[in-house]
């Protein structure tokens, strides 16, 4: 095998985030000099003798328990997150379930931010109670007063900030501090910010969760999730992952690794394009509010600046009170570049109507009674995206 130019002991560069994205999972000296790790398709792994089958001396024992391919992505995510370890899941929702099951048992109670991803709520409401775990939701604006909502059995607090529909931000530090004071684990869905713009574990969060399907993959062609944990929580995560028999296909892992390389440059374009579109929307007379924390002058802008180092391309806007659902439908159906589709984080722009009925139970901070549209702003020319939106407004309000 080829040798590195210098040994680990001789290395003097402490890499930044962009360098970690480029080199974080590369060990060419382990693979004959090839810069990308191999795509290992494996179930059975052979041992040289009976002794090695039981003494733990062999690194790889079975395909489901890890390969050089899965190790590469887990290692890269751990370095970006500052984590003791990372485990892969088959989707973002699967990662959320894995993290929650890693720290909860029968008789426990979990507090969940009212802004959480819809499928997170479905999992929490329908599956956790089957196993004796109770769930309640809290207003994301609660701050340190969340301490009043803890029960003796509260063992975890689940955060999502900003919320992926209404973009509400949680004042994270006091909520995390309150949970720590109560001895509860803190979990955070950090998909919107990615590890580049916020590192939850460095702020006291125990489990950092990503729907890597979105910005990490970045090309709308893979379903995958990641859970990174601190040193205290990683053993439980690793054991639960093994007990559940979770395994991600090696080709999907490889595509996630490939997407990781360009995460930084893509996020820069997503943020730049989203700001251009959001600023244009602010000037539309039919638009009541643009819910994008990175937008100067927005209600959550100062809190966003205090927590995050950047933004992604996902945000929501609210129509004015006189706009009808029929007009919103005409607007959406006229769009050409903005596809009508769920998910986000890919190269392409997307739009969906936001309907909050029956999915908010602890808060009502979103624009009262207003119709909303969520946009994911992709990598297209922003002026083309604005022209597309202009056509939508013309169809809805000038026809």
Residue pairs with C-beta under 8 A, 6 or more apart in sequence:
1 29
1 30
1 31
1 32
1 33
2 28
2 29
2 32
2 33
3 29
4 28
4 29
13 19
15 23
15 24
17 80
17 195
17 196
17 264
18 264
20 76
20 79
20 80
21 76
21 80
21 260
21 261
21 262
21 263
21 264
22 261
24 75
24 76
24 79
24 80
24 260
25 37
25 72
25 73
25 75
25 76
25 257
25 260
26 35
26 36
26 37
26 72
27 37
27 72
28 34
28 35
30 68
31 37
31 38
31 68
36 254
36 257
36 258
37 68
37 69
37 71
37 72
37 254
37 257
38 68
38 69
39 69
39 250
39 251
39 253
39 254
40 63
40 67
40 68
40 69
40 250
41 250
42 60
42 63
42 67
42 250
43 62
43 63
43 64
44 62
44 63
45 58
45 60
45 61
45 62
45 63
47 53
47 58
47 61
48 58
51 57
52 58
60 66
60 67
60 68
63 247
64 245
64 246
64 247
65 242
66 74
67 250
69 250
69 253
69 254
70 88
70 248
70 250
70 253
72 253
72 257
73 86
73 88
73 226
73 253
73 256
73 257
73 260
74 85
74 86
74 87
74 88
74 226
75 86
76 257
76 260
77 83
77 86
77 195
77 210
77 226
77 228
78 84
78 85
78 86
78 228
80 195
80 196
80 199
81 195
81 199
81 200
81 201
81 208
81 228
82 199
82 201
82 202
83 201
83 208
83 228
83 229
83 230
83 234
84 229
84 230
84 231
84 233
84 234
85 228
85 229
85 234
85 237
85 238
86 226
86 227
86 228
86 229
87 98
87 226
87 227
87 237
87 238
87 241
87 246
88 224
88 225
88 226
88 246
88 248
88 253
89 95
89 97
89 98
89 224
89 225
89 226
89 227
89 241
89 246
89 248
90 223
90 224
90 225
90 246
90 247
90 248
91 211
91 213
91 223
91 224
91 225
92 117
92 189
92 191
92 209
92 210
92 211
92 212
92 213
92 214
92 225
93 117
93 119
93 120
93 123
93 211
93 225
94 225
94 246
95 209
95 210
95 211
95 212
95 225
95 226
95 227
96 117
96 119
96 120
96 123
96 189
96 209
96 225
97 123
97 127
98 225
98 227
98 237
98 240
98 241
98 244
98 246
99 187
99 207
99 209
99 227
99 237
100 110
100 123
100 124
100 128
100 156
100 158
100 187
101 240
101 244
102 207
102 227
102 229
102 233
102 236
102 237
102 239
102 240
102 241
103 155
103 156
103 185
103 187
103 206
103 207
103 233
103 236
104 110
104 128
104 133
104 155
104 156
105 131
105 132
105 133
105 155
106 131
106 132
106 133
107 132
107 133
107 153
108 132
108 133
108 134
108 153
108 154
108 155
108 156
109 133
109 134
109 135
109 136
109 151
109 153
109 154
109 155
110 124
110 128
110 133
110 134
110 135
110 136
110 154
110 155
110 156
110 157
110 158
111 136
111 137
111 138
111 146
111 149
111 150
111 154
111 156
111 157
111 158
111 184
112 120
112 121
112 124
112 135
112 136
112 137
112 138
112 157
112 158
113 137
113 138
113 140
113 158
113 159
113 160
113 161
113 163
113 170
114 137
114 138
114 139
114 140
114 163
114 360
114 361
114 362
114 363
115 140
115 160
115 161
115 162
115 163
115 164
115 165
115 166
115 168
115 170
115 363
116 124
116 137
116 158
116 160
116 163
116 189
117 160
117 164
117 189
118 165
118 359
120 158
120 160
120 189
121 137
121 359
124 135
124 158
125 135
128 134
128 135
129 135
134 153
136 149
136 362
137 361
137 362
138 146
138 149
138 362
138 363
139 362
139 363
139 365
140 161
140 163
140 168
140 169
140 170
140 363
140 365
141 168
141 170
141 171
141 363
141 365
142 149
142 175
143 171
143 174
143 175
144 174
144 175
144 177
144 178
146 157
146 174
146 175
146 178
146 179
147 178
147 181
147 182
150 178
150 182
150 184
154 182
154 184
155 184
155 185
156 184
156 185
156 186
156 187
157 175
157 179
157 184
157 185
157 186
157 187
158 187
158 188
158 189
159 170
159 172
159 175
159 186
159 187
159 188
159 189
159 205
160 170
160 188
160 189
161 168
161 169
161 170
161 172
161 188
161 192
161 307
162 168
162 169
162 192
162 293
162 300
162 304
164 191
164 192
164 314
164 344
164 374
165 316
165 354
165 356
165 372
165 374
166 291
166 316
166 354
166 356
166 365
166 366
166 372
167 291
167 292
167 293
167 300
167 314
167 315
167 316
168 291
168 300
168 363
168 365
168 366
169 293
169 300
169 303
169 304
169 307
171 303
172 188
172 203
172 307
173 203
175 186
176 186
176 203
176 204
176 205
177 204
179 185
179 186
180 186
180 204
185 206
185 207
185 233
186 200
186 204
186 205
186 206
186 207
187 205
187 206
187 207
187 209
188 200
188 205
188 207
188 208
188 209
189 209
189 210
189 211
190 198
190 200
190 208
190 209
190 210
191 209
191 210
191 211
191 214
191 215
191 345
192 312
192 314
193 308
193 310
193 311
193 312
194 210
194 215
194 216
194 263
194 267
194 312
195 208
195 210
195 228
196 263
196 264
196 267
196 309
196 310
197 267
197 308
197 309
197 310
197 311
197 312
198 307
198 308
198 309
199 208
200 208
201 208
201 228
201 229
201 230
205 230
206 229
206 230
206 232
206 233
207 227
207 228
207 229
207 233
207 237
208 227
208 228
208 229
209 225
209 226
209 227
210 216
210 225
210 226
210 227
211 225
211 345
212 222
212 224
212 225
212 226
212 256
213 222
213 223
213 224
213 225
213 343
213 345
214 343
214 344
214 345
214 346
215 263
215 266
215 267
215 270
215 312
215 345
216 224
216 226
216 256
216 259
216 260
216 263
216 345
217 224
217 255
217 256
217 259
217 345
217 346
218 259
218 262
218 263
218 266
218 345
218 346
218 347
219 255
219 259
219 346
219 347
220 343
220 345
220 346
220 347
220 348
221 255
222 252
222 255
222 256
222 259
223 252
224 248
224 252
224 253
224 256
227 237
229 236
229 237
266 347
266 379
267 310
267 312
268 310
269 379
270 311
270 312
270 313
270 377
270 378
270 379
271 294
271 310
271 311
271 312
271 313
272 382
273 313
273 377
273 378
273 379
273 380
273 382
273 385
274 292
274 294
274 311
274 312
274 313
274 314
274 315
274 375
274 377
275 292
275 294
275 295
275 311
276 382
276 383
276 386
277 375
277 377
277 382
277 385
277 386
277 389
278 290
278 292
278 294
278 295
278 315
278 317
279 295
280 386
280 389
281 287
281 290
281 317
281 389
282 290
282 295
284 393
285 320
286 319
286 320
286 323
286 393
286 396
286 397
287 317
287 318
287 319
287 320
288 318
288 319
288 320
288 321
288 367
288 370
289 317
289 318
289 367
289 370
290 298
290 315
290 317
290 318
291 298
291 315
291 316
291 317
291 318
291 366
291 367
291 372
292 298
292 311
292 315
292 316
293 300
293 301
293 303
293 304
293 308
293 311
293 315
294 301
294 304
294 310
294 311
295 301
295 315
298 304
304 311
312 345
313 344
313 345
313 376
313 377
313 378
314 344
314 345
314 374
314 375
314 376
314 377
315 374
315 375
315 377
316 354
316 372
316 373
316 374
316 375
317 372
317 373
317 375
318 366
318 367
318 370
318 371
318 372
319 327
319 328
319 370
319 371
319 372
319 373
320 370
321 369
321 370
323 370
323 371
323 396
324 371
325 371
327 396
327 397
328 353
328 371
328 373
328 396
329 353
330 392
330 395
330 396
330 399
331 373
331 392
331 393
331 395
331 396
332 340
332 351
332 353
332 373
332 392
333 340
333 395
334 391
334 392
334 394
334 395
334 396
335 351
335 388
335 389
335 391
335 392
336 388
336 391
337 349
337 380
337 384
337 385
337 388
338 349
338 350
338 351
338 375
338 385
338 388
338 389
338 392
339 348
339 349
339 350
339 351
340 350
340 351
340 352
341 350
341 352
342 350
342 352
343 350
344 350
344 376
345 376
346 376
346 378
347 378
347 379
348 378
348 379
348 380
349 375
349 376
349 377
349 378
349 380
349 385
350 375
350 376
350 378
351 373
351 374
351 375
351 376
352 373
352 374
353 371
353 372
353 373
353 374
354 371
354 372
354 373
354 374
356 366
356 372
360 366
366 372
377 385
378 385
